[in-house]
Amino acid sequence: MKIWIDLRTKFTTNNFLLDEIINIFLEELSKNKDYFFNIYLSKKNNIKKEFKNMDFFYLNYEETSIENQISHKNLLNEHKNDLILFFGLWRPIFYRWKNILIINNLDNLLYETEEVNNFAKKFKYFFLLEYSCFHTEKILAFNKESQIILNEKVNIPEEKIEINYPFFFKKELEEIEDITQKNQFLIYNSWNSKQNLEIILESIYEYNKQNIEKLDLVIVWEDYDDIKLRKKALELDLINNIKEVENNSKHLKWYYKNAICTIYPSYFENFPIELNDAISFNSPILAAQTESIKEIFQDKIKYFKHSSKLDFLKKLEELKKQKINPDYTEFFEKYSLEKFNKNLMDNIKNIS
């Protein structure tokens, strides 16, 4: 049986982390020897290993371009797959064969993002989302809140949506100190969470104004290119309190082990994969109090009211005093790659 899996996805917009996720996912998937997989990827993806039961194709199609959707559909028909798994809205509206839709990102439904910054773009996005959801055999969502949002905003029956939690994976690195980091600091690794990062900058500004010992923010990502945030940092005179480090920094483990905490300020995330390094290195986590995050971590991390600087600073002080040394082992067991793939393959067998 031939399965197409379209991995041009936004598990995370952090491409370094995305490549790590895709590579370990494909290795586990390759163990299903009764199936042959056509894997469709973005040219940005870096595949480290090839498998006998997989072919790889690199595509540049845009999900909302009608011309590209027609080309995409023609390619799908040419490859004659028995079943297709689409992440997000990559399913061409003209395609009629069996498919499973995996909803891994709802940013455009909830936020004013670049992709939906005017009425026409919003209309096109909502049309494609609704059409894709109603023309699929199965919808897999990454958490309960996504299931509720799709039911309330797109009118998809809840029974058509199954929850398949993604996975965390344990990372092992050597701990090497960064002797240039003198101030106490927070660490942040979540490009998607930038929707609420301004309040963190404002909170750091308030903290530094009130305290002799200053507070820095270590930002881990590939390309810190957010003009709005840079402008905010300049406005608050915080440029010297922000350190940008790469995902493959030799000091990465040290930052997580020595930060007061890892911050995760987003209003909503389908699954907090950007916290993978924080739980790998047992960093205390301070996250915005949202249902999507509480569903995963429950009472194992600390929360703040996402619109309140006072509450953020209060919870930060509590973490400093408590000096928590968390153990997140249970989350690698509860949200494992093996469970994710088993549920995925069970759905493939049931539909095919």
N, C-alpha and C positions, 0 to 999 in steps of 0.2 A: 504494500500500500504506500502511495506517495503523498506526503504531507508537505504543504508549503507553510513556512512560518516567517512572517514578515516582522523582522526585528528592528526596523527603522523607527525606534521607539523613544519615548521620554520617560524611562524609569527614573532618570535623572538627567539634567542637562549638563552634568559634570561628565565630560567624555572619558576622562581617565577612569573614573569609577564605573561608568557604563561599560567600558571594555572589559573590566574585571568581571562584572556581573555576567555579561554575554558569554565570555569564555568558559566560566565554570558551569553556566547553564547548558551550553552546548555539549560539554564533556559528559555531563550527566544524561542528557537527552540521547546521546549516541549509544547508550547502553540498550536502547530499545531496538534490537536487531531485526525485528519483524517489519520495521518501517524504514522507508527511505525518505529523507528530508531535503527539500529545497529550501535553503536559508537565504532570505533577502535582506540585505544590509545597506547601510549608508556607506559612502566611500570613506567616511571618517573612522569607521570601526576597524580596529586592529585585531584580526583573528590570529591567535598564536599557534593553532594546531588544526590539522585537517583530519577528517574521519571518513571511513570507507562508505558509510551510509548517509553521507551528506554532500551536496553540491552547494557552492556559495555564489551568489549573484549580487553585484553592487549596483544600486539604482539611485537615480537622482530625481525621481518623480516627486512633484509637490502634491500634497494630499488634496488640495482644493482646486487645482488647475484642471479645467474640463479637458483640455488637450492632453495633458499628462495622464488623466484618468482613463482616457480612451486607449492610450499607448499601454498603460498598465494592464487594462483589461485584456488587450490583445496578447500580451505576454503571458498572462495567467492561462488564457485559453490554449496557447501554444504549448505550455508545459504540462497541461492535462493532469493537474493535481487532483487527488481524490477528496481532499479536504484542505481548507485553508484556515490558518490562525492569523487574525489581524490584531495588531496592537494599535489601539486608537482608531483614527479615521482613515486608514489606508485602504479600506475596501472601496473599489470603484463602484459608483452608483449603478453602472450598467452590468455588473457581474451578478450572475444568477445561481452559481453553484453553492454547495454546502460550505458553511464557514462558521467559525467560532470567533466572537468578538471579545477581545480582552481590553477592558477599560482601565488603563494604567495612569491616566492623567485627566483631571477635570479643571485644570487651571483656567481654560478659556471660558468655561461656564460660570466660574466664580469670581474671576479677576478681570480687570481692564488690562489685558496683556497686549503685546505688539500685534498678535495675530487677530485680535478682535477690537481694535481701537477706533472703529467707526461702525455705523449702522449696517452697511453692506457686508462687511467682514463678519459681524455678529450673526446676521441672517444666514450667511453661507455656512458658518460653523454649526449653528443650531440645526439647519436643514440636514447637513451631512451626519451629524450625531444622531438625530432622530431617525433618519433613513437607515443608517447602519444598524441601529438598535432593533428596528422593526423587521429588518431583512437578514436576520441571522438565526441559526438554530439554537445558539446558547450565548449568553453574556457572562463573562467572568469578571468580577470586580475585586479590587484589592482590599476592601474593608466594608464594614456594615454601613458606615456613613455614605460611601459612594453608592451603595445599593439604594439607600433612602433618597439621596439627591436625584438619581436617575428616575426613581419612581415619582417624586414630587415635581421635578422640573421638566422631565421628558415624557412622563406618563407611561413608563415601562412597568409592566406588572412585576412585582417583587419576585414571584415564583419563576420568572424567566431569568433572573439574575442569581448566579451562584457566587459565593465568596471563595476565592482562592488566594490565601495570603501568600505574598512573596517571601523571600528568605533573607536572612543575614548570614554572612560567612565570616569565620574567624580569621583575622589577619595577624600574622606574626612578623614583627620587625625588631631590630636592635634598637635599644634606647640610647640615643646620643644627644648630649646636652647642647643647647644653643647658648653659648656664653655671652652672646650679644643681647639677649633678652633680660633686661634688668628689672622692669616693672612687673607687678602682678598682672595677670591677663586672663581674658576669656578666649575661648576658641570657637570658631564658627565654620562649618563646612556644609553649606547647603544653598546653592545658587537659587533654587526654587523658593526658598524662604525669604528672599530679599523683599517680598511684598511688605514685610513688617520690620525690616532692618533699621529703618529710620528711628523708630522708638528706642532701639538699643543704643544707637549713637547718641541720642538725646539723654538717655539714662547714664551713659559713660561720662558725658559732659557734666551732668549734675553731680555725679560721684566725684569727679576730679576737682570740681569747684569746692566741694565740701571737705575733701580729705587731702592730707599732705602726701600720703603714698598714692601715686597715680595708678590708673587702670588702663591697660591696653587691650586692643582687640586683634587677635591673630586670625586672619581670614585665609582659609585653605580652599583654593580653586585655581583653575588653569589660567583664567584670563579675567582679572578684576577690571572690567571695562564699563561698569555702570556709572554713567555720567551724573545721574541724579544723586547717587550716593556719594560720589566724589565731591560734588557741589555742597552736599550737606556736611560732609567732613570738614571742608574748607570753612564753611559758615560757622561751624562750632569750634574751629581751630583744633581739630583732632587728627590732622594728617600725620603728625609725628607719633600719634598713639595707635596707628593702624599698621600692622605688619602683614604683608601679603606673602604667603608661602605656597609652593607647588605641592600637588598631591603626592609626588614622589620624593619630597624633601627627606633628607637623611635624619632630620630632627623630628619627624612627624609624631612618632610615639612619645617622645619627650614632651612635646607640646600638650598632647592629650593627658599625659600622666601628671603634668605640673600646672595645668590651667585650674583656676578656681572651679570652672565648670565648662561644659560644652553648651552653647545656647542654640535653641531651635525655635525661632519666634513666629513661624508661619501660622496663618489663620487656618489653613487646611492643607494636608498632604495625603495622597492616596495611601502611601506607605513610606515611612521615614527611612528609606535606604541610606540617605546621607548621614545617618547616625551610626552606620556600620562601624566606622573607625572608633567612635566614642565608646561603643559597647565592647569592641575588641580590646581596647586598652583601659577599660573600667574607669572612664571619666564620668564624674557626676554630670547629670543633664538637667538643664533648666529650660523647659519648653512652654510655649503658649498653651493655655488651657483650652484645648479643643477636643471634641469627641473623637476625631480620627486618631489623635496621638494617645489619648487615654485608653482607647480600645486596645492598643498594642501594649503599652507599658503599665497601665493601671496605676498602682501606688508605688511603683519601683523608681520613679523619678520625681523631681519637683516641678511644679507648675506655677505660672504667673498669669494674671489677667492681661491678655494680649494688647489692650489699649492703655494700660496703666504703667507709667514710669515708676510711680511710688511703690506699686506692688512688686515690680521687677527688682528694684533696689532692696526692698524688704527681704525678698526671697534670696537675693544674692548674699546679703548679710547673714542670713540663717545658714546658708551653705558654707560660708567662710568660718563661722563659729563651730559648726558640726564636724567639719573636715571628714566628710563621708568618703568611704572607700568601697564603692559598690561592686557587686558581683552580678554580672549579667548572663551567666552561663545558661540559665533557663531559656533565654530568648533564642539562642542558637539551636536549642532542641525543639522549642515550640514552633519557630519559624525557620524550617530547614529546607534546603534545596530538594531533598529527597521527597518531602511531603508535597512541595509545590509541583514537582514533576509527576508524582504519582497521581495527583488529582487532575493534572492536565491530561495525562495519558488515559485516565479513566473516562474523561469527557470525550476524548478522541474516539475511544473504542465504542462508547455508547452511541455516538452520532453516526459513526461510519458503519 
